[in-house]
Amino acid sequence: MNDISDILRELLDRFSNTPELDEEFERMRREDPEFDNEYSLWCEESGYSVKDGYRDYINEIIESQDSFWDNYHEYGNNI
């Protein structure tokens, strides 16, 4: 069984937040029915819609990263 959360983080690392990430994820779903079923189950268990779940998760990761850096800079830790 695939860990969808890990796969999405890997895709974000590899493609950043670009259209290529969306294209690759959709390609994976199209070409691997087992992956598509696991993704649907992950969405159901995580409270996401199948249509937008991966994108919502990616956006949550990005917002979390932005929040970390905002807090880091707020307390005088400039890079």
C-alpha positions in Angstrom: 0.0 0.0 0.0 1.3 3.5 -0.9 1.4 6.3 1.6 -0.3 9.0 -0.3 0.9 11.7 2.0 4.5 10.7 1.4 4.0 10.5 -2.3 2.5 14.0 -2.4 5.4 15.4 -0.4 7.8 13.8 -2.7 6.0 15.2 -5.7 6.1 18.7 -4.1 9.9 18.3 -3.5 10.4 17.1 -7.1 8.2 19.5 -9.0 7.6 22.4 -6.6 4.1 23.9 -6.8 3.9 23.8 -10.5 1.5 22.5 -13.2 4.0 19.6 -13.7 3.1 18.4 -10.2 -0.6 18.3 -11.1 0.2 16.6 -14.4 2.4 13.9 -12.8 -0.2 13.2 -10.1 -3.0 12.8 -12.6 -0.8 10.6 -14.8 -0.1 8.4 -11.8 -3.8 8.0 -11.1 -4.6 7.3 -14.8 -1.9 4.7 -15.2 -2.2 2.8 -11.9 -5.7 1.8 -10.9 -4.4 0.5 -7.5 -2.9 3.9 -6.8 -6.1 5.6 -7.8 -8.1 3.4 -5.4 -5.6 4.0 -2.6 -5.8 7.7 -3.3 -9.7 7.6 -3.1 -9.5 5.7 0.2 -6.9 8.3 1.6 -9.2 11.1 0.6 -12.2 9.5 2.4 -10.1 8.8 5.5 -8.6 12.3 5.5 -11.7 14.2 4.8 -10.7 15.4 1.4 -12.7 15.3 -1.9 -11.3 13.0 -4.5 -11.4 15.8 -7.1 -9.3 18.3 -5.1 -7.9 16.4 -2.1 -4.3 16.2 -3.4 -4.3 19.9 -4.2 -5.8 20.8 -0.8 -3.1 18.7 0.9 -0.3 20.3 -1.1 -1.6 23.8 -0.3 -1.7 22.8 3.4 2.0 21.8 3.3 2.9 25.0 1.6 1.0 27.1 4.1 2.6 25.2 6.9 6.1 25.9 5.5 5.3 29.6 5.0 4.0 29.8 8.5 7.2 28.3 9.9 9.4 30.9 8.1 7.1 33.7 9.1 7.5 32.7 12.7 11.2 32.2 12.3 11.7 35.7 11.0 9.2 37.2 13.5 11.5 36.3 16.4 14.6 37.9 14.8 16.1 34.9 13.2 17.1 36.3 9.8 19.0 34.2 7.3 
